C-alpha cells in the first residue's frame, strides 16, 4: 500500500499507532521511521481460550514502625505464554509480569532488587515521586550478581504505578523480555470511596509480543548490524496481544461493577480501548491517581506508559453474555485484547460517587519559566536517530535546572508520535495543539504527542533535588537517545 492510496482512516491509524506502514516504513510527512510489526513464526493461538492470570501480590520480608521491606530477584525463567510452548523470559522473581507491590501512601517502602541475569539492569518506579538515587537513572546500573536498595518514601497520592527496567540503550529489549510489574499505591482517601475492591479490583497489564516457533520472543539485535538496528528504530510491535502475560485471555465476572486498572506496557503500540458489543468505561483515575469526578467514556486511549482506572458495570449485561475489550486502532487479531464472560448474578455494594477527589489546578500565572523541547529525528553519529532539541541523550549533560518548589511550563513538540514521560514531577496538561482540554484538571506523568503536535504541560518540582530524565516512552526511541536530563536545584 502506497501513501497516495491511503484513506484518511488508514492515515490516522498510521499516525496514532504505526502498525500500518508505507512501503518505506516512514511517515507520510517525511522520512521519519514509524513502528514496524515483528511477525511471529509460531501459529497464533485462538483468542479467549486462556484464563486471565493475576500477578502474585508481593509480601514484605519484614516491616517496622515506618517501613515495609521487599525483595525482588531478577532472574531468567521459562513461562508457558503460548499454549504448548515454553518461552524464556527475564522476570522479577522469574515472573512476567513481576509481583504486584501494594504500598500505602506516606509509608516508606524499600525494595531490594538482586540481579541474577547476565546483563546490567536499572529499575524505575514509573510515576513514583522518588529521591534521585532511587529513581532509576539510566546509568545507575545494578551489575550481574549485585543488588541495590530502592527507597520509595511514597509522599504522593494513591495511584496505579508500575516498575520496569530502565537501563540506558537497552530498556526496549529488557522490558520486552519481561522486566515489568504493577506497583499500586493506596491511601485513606481512596479507601473511603465505595469503588469496587478485592477480587473486583483487577490490574490489567497490556502489551504485545511476537514468538518464534520454539516459543522464544524475537527482538531486533543491534549487533546484527546497522540495517537491523535501523529497521525497527521507529518502534517494535508484536502481533500477539498479552494481558498479564497471557494471549487474548478471558475472565469470568459477576453481574457487578469492576475496577479495571489499565496499563499500556507495550514498547510502541497505542491502544484505543472500547467494549464490544458496547458499554461505558467510567474513568475514575489517571496516571497520577483519582480524578475529581467520574468521566463516562466510550473509549480510552493509552499511549505506552499511560494508565487509566475505569469502572465497568457488568450488571448492564445478562448472564452468559460475552463482552470484549477491543483496540479500535487495529484490525484483525490485534484489534482483540481480552474477553469477559458474565457468569452469575451477585450482590454489589459498590458505587461510583459523583465526587472522587479534590485535584488542585496549577495556575499558569505562577510559572516562572517556560521551556521548549522538540522531539524529532536527526543525525546521530552518521545515522538517523531520535533527538530532543537537536541533541542525543548524554548522561554528562544537563539540559534544564528547575528550582525546587518552582512552577514551570514545558512546551513539547513532535515530528511523529511520541509518548513523553517526565520523571519525579506529576504534571497537568495545559493545551493540546493550542486548545485547552475540557473538564477538571488531572495529574499525569506521561502524555501522548501525536504527529506534528505541540502539547503544553505545567508542573511544580517538589520533594527532592538531583538528576532526573524526561524521555519518549516509545522504548525504541528512548534507547536511541530520545532522552534529556534535568536537575532540580
Secondary structure as the mmCIF struct_conf table of DSSP 4:
data_model
#
loop_
_struct_conf.conf_type_id
_struct_conf.id
_struct_conf.beg_label_comp_id
_struct_conf.beg_label_asym_id
_struct_conf.beg_label_seq_id
_struct_conf.end_label_comp_id
_struct_conf.end_label_asym_id
_struct_conf.end_label_seq_id
HELX_RH_3T_P HELX_RH_3T_P1 UNK A 3 UNK A 5
HELX_RH_AL_P HELX_RH_AL_P1 UNK A 8 UNK A 16
TURN_TY1_P TURN_TY1_P1 UNK A 17 UNK A 17
BEND BEND1 UNK A 20 UNK A 20
TURN_TY1_P TURN_TY1_P2 UNK A 23 UNK A 24
BEND BEND2 UNK A 25 UNK A 25
STRN STRN1 UNK A 26 UNK A 26
TURN_TY1_P TURN_TY1_P3 UNK A 28 UNK A 29
BEND BEND3 UNK A 30 UNK A 31
STRN STRN2 UNK A 33 UNK A 33
STRN STRN3 UNK A 36 UNK A 38
BEND BEND4 UNK A 41 UNK A 42
HELX_LH_PP_P HELX_LH_PP_P1 UNK A 43 UNK A 46
TURN_TY1_P TURN_TY1_P4 UNK A 47 UNK A 48
BEND BEND5 UNK A 50 UNK A 50
STRN STRN4 UNK A 51 UNK A 51
HELX_LH_PP_P HELX_LH_PP_P2 UNK A 52 UNK A 53
HELX_LH_PP_P HELX_LH_PP_P3 UNK A 55 UNK A 56
STRN STRN5 UNK A 57 UNK A 57
HELX_LH_PP_P HELX_LH_PP_P4 UNK A 58 UNK A 58
BEND BEND6 UNK A 61 UNK A 61
STRN STRN6 UNK A 62 UNK A 63
BEND BEND7 UNK A 65 UNK A 66
STRN STRN7 UNK A 67 UNK A 79
BEND BEND8 UNK A 82 UNK A 82
TURN_TY1_P TURN_TY1_P5 UNK A 83 UNK A 84
STRN STRN8 UNK A 87 UNK A 92
TURN_TY1_P TURN_TY1_P6 UNK A 93 UNK A 94
STRN STRN9 UNK A 95 UNK A 95
BEND BEND9 UNK A 96 UNK A 97
STRN STRN10 UNK A 98 UNK A 104
TURN_TY1_P TURN_TY1_P7 UNK A 105 UNK A 106
BEND BEND10 UNK A 107 UNK A 107
STRN STRN11 UNK A 108 UNK A 115
BEND BEND11 UNK A 117 UNK A 119
STRN STRN12 UNK A 121 UNK A 121
STRN STRN13 UNK A 123 UNK A 126
TURN_TY1_P TURN_TY1_P8 UNK A 127 UNK A 127
HELX_RH_3T_P HELX_RH_3T_P2 UNK A 132 UNK A 134
BEND BEND12 UNK A 135 UNK A 135
TURN_TY1_P TURN_TY1_P9 UNK A 138 UNK A 139
STRN STRN14 UNK A 142 UNK A 142
TURN_TY1_P TURN_TY1_P10 UNK A 144 UNK A 145
STRN STRN15 UNK A 147 UNK A 152
BEND BEND13 UNK A 156 UNK A 156
STRN STRN16 UNK A 159 UNK A 165
TURN_TY1_P TURN_TY1_P11 UNK A 168 UNK A 170
HELX_RH_AL_P HELX_RH_AL_P2 UNK A 171 UNK A 176
TURN_TY1_P TURN_TY1_P12 UNK A 177 UNK A 178
STRN STRN17 UNK A 180 UNK A 186
HELX_RH_AL_P HELX_RH_AL_P3 UNK A 188 UNK A 191
TURN_TY1_P TURN_TY1_P13 UNK A 192 UNK A 192
BEND BEND14 UNK A 193 UNK A 193
HELX_RH_3T_P HELX_RH_3T_P3 UNK A 198 UNK A 200
STRN STRN18 UNK A 201 UNK A 209
TURN_TY1_P TURN_TY1_P14 UNK A 213 UNK A 214
BEND BEND15 UNK A 215 UNK A 215
HELX_RH_3T_P HELX_RH_3T_P4 UNK A 222 UNK A 224
HELX_RH_AL_P HELX_RH_AL_P4 UNK A 226 UNK A 231
TURN_TY1_P TURN_TY1_P15 UNK A 232 UNK A 234
STRN STRN19 UNK A 236 UNK A 238
BEND BEND16 UNK A 239 UNK A 239
STRN STRN20 UNK A 240 UNK A 243
TURN_TY1_P TURN_TY1_P16 UNK A 244 UNK A 245
STRN STRN21 UNK A 246 UNK A 247
TURN_TY1_P TURN_TY1_P17 UNK A 248 UNK A 248
STRN STRN22 UNK A 250 UNK A 254
BEND BEND17 UNK A 255 UNK A 256
STRN STRN23 UNK A 257 UNK A 264
BEND BEND18 UNK A 267 UNK A 268
STRN STRN24 UNK A 271 UNK A 276
BEND BEND19 UNK A 277 UNK A 277
STRN STRN25 UNK A 281 UNK A 286
TURN_TY1_P TURN_TY1_P18 UNK A 287 UNK A 288
STRN STRN26 UNK A 289 UNK A 297
BEND BEND20 UNK A 298 UNK A 298
STRN STRN27 UNK A 300 UNK A 302
TURN_TY1_P TURN_TY1_P19 UNK A 304 UNK A 305
STRN STRN28 UNK A 307 UNK A 313
HELX_RH_3T_P HELX_RH_3T_P5 UNK A 314 UNK A 316
BEND BEND21 UNK A 317 UNK A 317
TURN_TY1_P TURN_TY1_P20 UNK A 319 UNK A 320
STRN STRN29 UNK A 322 UNK A 327
TURN_TY1_P TURN_TY1_P21 UNK A 328 UNK A 329
HELX_RH_3T_P HELX_RH_3T_P6 UNK A 332 UNK A 335
STRN STRN30 UNK A 336 UNK A 344
BEND BEND22 UNK A 354 UNK A 354
HELX_LH_PP_P HELX_LH_PP_P5 UNK A 360 UNK A 363
HELX_RH_3T_P HELX_RH_3T_P7 UNK A 364 UNK A 366
STRN STRN31 UNK A 369 UNK A 380
TURN_TY1_P TURN_TY1_P22 UNK A 381 UNK A 382
STRN STRN32 UNK A 383 UNK A 388
TURN_TY1_P TURN_TY1_P23 UNK A 389 UNK A 390
STRN STRN33 UNK A 391 UNK A 391
TURN_TY1_P TURN_TY1_P24 UNK A 395 UNK A 396
STRN STRN34 UNK A 400 UNK A 400
HELX_LH_PP_P HELX_LH_PP_P6 UNK A 402 UNK A 403
TURN_TY1_P TURN_TY1_P25 UNK A 404 UNK A 405
STRN STRN35 UNK A 407 UNK A 414
BEND BEND23 UNK A 415 UNK A 416
STRN STRN36 UNK A 418 UNK A 422
BEND BEND24 UNK A 423 UNK A 424
STRN STRN37 UNK A 427 UNK A 432
TURN_TY1_P TURN_TY1_P26 UNK A 433 UNK A 434
STRN STRN38 UNK A 435 UNK A 435
HELX_LH_PP_P HELX_LH_PP_P7 UNK A 436 UNK A 438
BEND BEND25 UNK A 439 UNK A 440
STRN STRN39 UNK A 444 UNK A 444
BEND BEND26 UNK A 445 UNK A 445
STRN STRN40 UNK A 446 UNK A 449
TURN_TY1_P TURN_TY1_P27 UNK A 451 UNK A 452
STRN STRN41 UNK A 454 UNK A 460
BEND BEND27 UNK A 463 UNK A 463
STRN STRN42 UNK A 466 UNK A 472
BEND BEND28 UNK A 473 UNK A 474
HELX_RH_AL_P HELX_RH_AL_P5 UNK A 475 UNK A 479
TURN_TY1_P TURN_TY1_P28 UNK A 480 UNK A 481
STRN STRN43 UNK A 483 UNK A 488
#
